[in-house]
Amino acid sequence: LAMSKDQPDWPEPIVRVQSLSENCFDSIPERYIKPSTDRPSSGSSNFDDANNIPIIDLGGLDAADHHVSSSIFKQISDACKDWGFFQITNHGVDPDLMDKVRETWRQFFHLPMELKQQYANSPKTYEGYGSRLGIEKGAILDWSDYYYLHYLPLSLKDCNKWPNLPPQCREVFDEYGRELVKLCGRLMKVLSINLGLDEKILQNAFGGEDIGACLRVNFYPKCPRPELTLGLSSHSDPGGMTMLLPDDQVPGLQVRKFNNWITVKPARHAFIVNIGDQIQVLSNAIYKSVEHRVIVNSDKERVSLAFFYNPKSDIPIEPLKELVTLNTPSLYPPMTFDEYRLFIRMRGPRGKSQVESLKSPK
């Protein structure tokens, strides 16, 4: 990314939130206190089954019975239009692998700091162990540490930048990546068919086999004042589609529905799927990427894994020609994912303003 020339390092010394958490007992540093309008207590957080994002059983997706499969297609279509989020069960990924990859990452974050620091990231590559997103000096920070790594394309996949502890972790992460690429490929076909297109159109717009994929593991330490901060500020995902493996013991993800923040109740061994900005653009806003954020907890840490399935980074992304008509003109100018990512990284998380600011003037 072009940023490397002028931004070799973070604008201020990096503080690990995990270290803060171990030393803060009844207050948090000012740098983490959000403006009152953004604090979790200011929005109502509805936590009941009627308000949960849709849970969709993919078990009959390839069933011979047309009624079964078409019902699943419709549920996915409705979720993409109404929520931008849904949970999937019976998705074909081994539940033991899901538990193993989450717990392996948890072990990584509990390693001694000097071992983790060997993988410290910089804004130049972003890959590795990190604690802040944007490079704006003096920005209000989120209460989380993370680890970011590339999975595809193979030219960016560098296992030396992945942790080598705990033992066997690289093999576990690799197997997990393979399984998620397969699962995302299946869902891309469904989304394409639901748009009234051939099943390959959306995947081809991403670059066919030549796509991007990366993993961001989030570690949200305990926080003595969870009502003042956020684990992750409100944003919509800049990429294509996200598969989130949440911490199934500790809720934290909140999704914006109208003006309410709804706390997602994770179903066991389900993935939370959400539409990213690139699919919003390709679908000409038939599918929406939706704002979400993460709240933190005073007595429990959380670990979650976000797997991002993205277009090849140098293909211009714009609304699919099949979806552009006189009545539904193109809403967005072409922009490559690399250009868009740079635009986002310079600014840090900013709700939905990023993709909205790209809209073509009428």
Secondary structure as GFF3:
##gff-version 3
##sequence-region A 1 362
A	DSSP	three_ten_helix	2	5	.	.	.	ID=ss1
A	DSSP	alpha_helix	17	23	.	.	.	ID=ss2
A	DSSP	three_ten_helix	30	32	.	.	.	ID=ss3
A	DSSP	three_ten_helix	36	38	.	.	.	ID=ss4
A	DSSP	three_ten_helix	40	42	.	.	.	ID=ss5
A	DSSP	beta_strand	45	46	.	.	.	ID=ss6
A	DSSP	three_ten_helix	49	51	.	.	.	ID=ss7
A	DSSP	beta_strand	55	57	.	.	.	ID=ss8
A	DSSP	three_ten_helix	58	60	.	.	.	ID=ss9
A	DSSP	alpha_helix	66	82	.	.	.	ID=ss10
A	DSSP	beta_strand	85	89	.	.	.	ID=ss11
A	DSSP	alpha_helix	95	109	.	.	.	ID=ss12
A	DSSP	alpha_helix	113	117	.	.	.	ID=ss13
A	DSSP	beta_strand	128	130	.	.	.	ID=ss14
A	DSSP	beta_strand	145	152	.	.	.	ID=ss15
A	DSSP	three_ten_helix	159	161	.	.	.	ID=ss16
A	DSSP	alpha_helix	169	194	.	.	.	ID=ss17
A	DSSP	alpha_helix	201	206	.	.	.	ID=ss18
A	DSSP	beta_strand	212	220	.	.	.	ID=ss19
A	DSSP	three_ten_helix	226	228	.	.	.	ID=ss20
A	DSSP	beta_strand	232	235	.	.	.	ID=ss21
A	DSSP	beta_strand	241	245	.	.	.	ID=ss22
A	DSSP	beta_strand	253	257	.	.	.	ID=ss23
A	DSSP	beta_strand	260	263	.	.	.	ID=ss24
A	DSSP	beta_strand	271	275	.	.	.	ID=ss25
A	DSSP	alpha_helix	277	282	.	.	.	ID=ss26
A	DSSP	beta_strand	292	294	.	.	.	ID=ss27
A	DSSP	beta_strand	302	310	.	.	.	ID=ss28
A	DSSP	beta_strand	316	317	.	.	.	ID=ss29
A	DSSP	three_ten_helix	321	323	.	.	.	ID=ss30
A	DSSP	beta_strand	335	336	.	.	.	ID=ss31
A	DSSP	alpha_helix	337	347	.	.	.	ID=ss32
A	DSSP	alpha_helix	353	356	.	.	.	ID=ss33
###
